[in-house]
Amino acid sequence: MLFSFNPLLLPWQIVLLLILLLLPLLFRMKRGFLNSSKAKTRPLGPTLAKTPKLINPNAPDKIDKFPIGKRNVEVPKGYDSNLKIKECDPHGGSTPNAMTFTSVPINADDDQPITECFFFPGSKEVLMKMGRGFPKPLRQPAKPAFRLNEKPGMLGSLTSSFLFNFFPGMGMGLFATRALKTGDLILSDRPLYVGARGVGVAYPPSLTWEQYQQLALNELEKCVKVSVMRMRPEAKEAFMALKNSHKEDGSGPIVGIIRTNALSVDGLRPGVKDETKSYSAVCKDISRLNHSCSPNTQPCWNLPSFSFELFAVRDIAAGEELTFQYVDVECSAAARNKALKPYDFVCTCAACKDPKSDARRAAIRSLGAPTVYTWVFNMMSPDDFVSAQCRRQLALIAREGLEHLTVYYDLMESMLENYITLGDAQEASEWAVKMDKCTWVDKPVDVKALLDPTSSAYQKHPLWRKRADGPRARDLQGKMQELAALANRDGIIRPYAMLMM
Ligand SMILES: C[S@@+](CC[C@H](N)C(=O)[O-])C[C@H]1O[C@@H](n2cnc3c(N)ncnc32)[C@H](O)[C@@H]1O
């Protein structure tokens, strides 16, 4: 019927015939194109292809973590991306929808440390906006403050270099070479490497989740290898000498080192809100810091100098080991050790061994810093209401060695404001001095003008003598006290019980 010789139907019959004849040809062309080496190649360098979408319906809809523990997963043949590297313009910006390899600084002097970077689009532009003087020279303390040493294992000081091989303990660690004061700068370290925490890899439906994870690890290894190959010989040697606690979970040698030693760097992916916004940074020295649940230092990212600055968060004795926290340390010892699993050690710090520490940390976690604002005109509460609470909490935090927490700084600020409202510039200035030493705090309050108790900045402060001078408040206080005394006499309510209302 379709192809009868009815002259009226002839034109569309011809078109249909042509389509049928051409169809196998089109089909062959399409398959041929997809099979070509061009389609399979995901060029690296300036153009690491578009981040492919997850196409497996079983893919978790959140960003998952790489595996830990012993694993031996093979990715079936044919899934390799066969990455190709191309040169890019070092002075140019990012390529849209592509990853960028770049160095910071681009033209370094021989004695200037260099970071090799593996960036998402947009990050290079953040650095380009930093202006001509970027990156600023590294700040260093006047006298060297640390050394890298072997950390004795179970055999303590008896552990010689020979025995060290059999009882490795924590491996290497950083130690203070002199007594350090709270807030002292210990060192600045421009990372050897800063790069993406993962790359988008297509998830073919034919792979299991474990195979996909392995594929993603393999792809990331290929990318980060490019950065390591770009390093100067001595930087490459320092990088490859770092500890690797991911030798058996499918991580390649470079990804393993990154997973063991990386600190996170924020602020280089403007507008990106989820956890992929941060990058992994690996440093020559700071990556040698061991973990403690009561850390005595804090590394702070300093974008203008493109470096981590390490600060003492409390006084540190000469010879003491320098530490920082790898995980959230306000939670219980069990939760901390679970989070530390990727680092392949069990923490034996004093807090982990003290059965009462969990309760103290739970209290620290639940208490915020009391604010002066609800108390300042509340004459039902005593003058030391805020300061007594603050002192208790500050002592609890110091007892647990958690001075790095933001709440510790917030408590000092409440103390400062407390004494300002009471008109006690002498006491207030002592807290201003303490706050000023918290060099590790992100966005600190400017207290410079309040360091001197005789400064006119006190009289100009909006809270100055607000509690001490409030005549109406004083009047109210008298009334409230009368009321409280009455209530107490009548056995209705005790004055301090009224404070809680
Ligand atoms: C970032 S590296 C720290 C430097 C490392 N010790 C070295 O020799 O280079 C992390 C590794 O150090 C070891 N480590 C860190 N803190 C530790 C601790 N508190 N107790 C035992 N081992 C620790 C673990 O092997 C961990 O995977």
The ligand as an SDF file (V2000), in Angstrom:
LIG
                    3D

 27 29  0  0  0  0  0  0  0  0999 V2000
   48.7560   15.1070   58.8030 C   0  0  0  0  0  0  0  0  0  0  0  0
   49.7140   13.7530   59.2550 S   0  0  0  0  0  0  0  0  0  0  0  0
   50.5670   14.3980   60.6320 C   0  0  0  0  0  0  0  0  0  0  0  0
   52.0460   14.2410   60.4910 C   0  0  0  0  0  0  0  0  0  0  0  0
   52.4880   12.8400   60.5690 C   0  0  0  0  0  0  0  0  0  0  0  0
   52.6170   12.4150   61.9290 N   0  0  0  0  0  0  0  0  0  0  0  0
   53.7850   12.6250   59.8230 C   0  0  0  0  0  0  0  0  0  0  0  0
   54.5770   11.7890   60.2380 O   0  0  0  0  0  0  0  0  0  0  0  0
   53.9850   13.2680   58.8000 O   0  0  0  0  0  0  0  0  0  0  0  0
   48.4470   12.7420   59.9300 C   0  0  0  0  0  0  0  0  0  0  0  0
   48.9040   11.3940   60.3870 C   0  0  0  0  0  0  0  0  0  0  0  0
   49.7010   11.5220   61.5530 O   0  0  0  0  0  0  0  0  0  0  0  0
   49.3630   10.5290   62.4990 C   0  0  0  0  0  0  0  0  0  0  0  0
   48.7690   11.1840   63.6740 N   0  0  0  0  0  0  0  0  0  0  0  0
   48.3310   12.4380   63.7550 C   0  0  0  0  0  0  0  0  0  0  0  0
   47.8910   12.7360   64.9760 N   0  0  0  0  0  0  0  0  0  0  0  0
   48.0160   11.6240   65.6900 C   0  0  0  0  0  0  0  0  0  0  0  0
   47.6970   11.2860   67.0400 C   0  0  0  0  0  0  0  0  0  0  0  0
   47.1630   12.1650   67.8860 N   0  0  0  0  0  0  0  0  0  0  0  0
   47.9610   10.0230   67.4500 N   0  0  0  0  0  0  0  0  0  0  0  0
   48.5000    9.1120   66.6090 C   0  0  0  0  0  0  0  0  0  0  0  0
   48.8150    9.3740   65.3190 N   0  0  0  0  0  0  0  0  0  0  0  0
   48.5870   10.6150   64.8640 C   0  0  0  0  0  0  0  0  0  0  0  0
   48.3680    9.6110   61.8240 C   0  0  0  0  0  0  0  0  0  0  0  0
   49.0840    8.5800   61.2330 O   0  0  0  0  0  0  0  0  0  0  0  0
   47.7700   10.4910   60.7720 C   0  0  0  0  0  0  0  0  0  0  0  0
   47.2820    9.7730   59.6730 O   0  0  0  0  0  0  0  0  0  0  0  0
  1  2  1  0
  2  3  1  0
  2 10  1  0
  3  4  1  0
  4  5  1  0
  5  6  1  0
  5  7  1  0
  7  8  2  0
  7  9  1  0
 10 11  1  0
 11 12  1  0
 11 26  1  0
 12 13  1  0
 13 14  1  0
 13 24  1  0
 14 15  1  0
 14 23  1  0
 15 16  2  0
 16 17  1  0
 17 18  1  0
 17 23  2  0
 18 19  1  0
 18 20  2  0
 20 21  1  0
 21 22  2  0
 22 23  1  0
 24 25  1  0
 24 26  1  0
 26 27  1  0
M  CHG  2   2   1   9  -1
M  END
$$$$
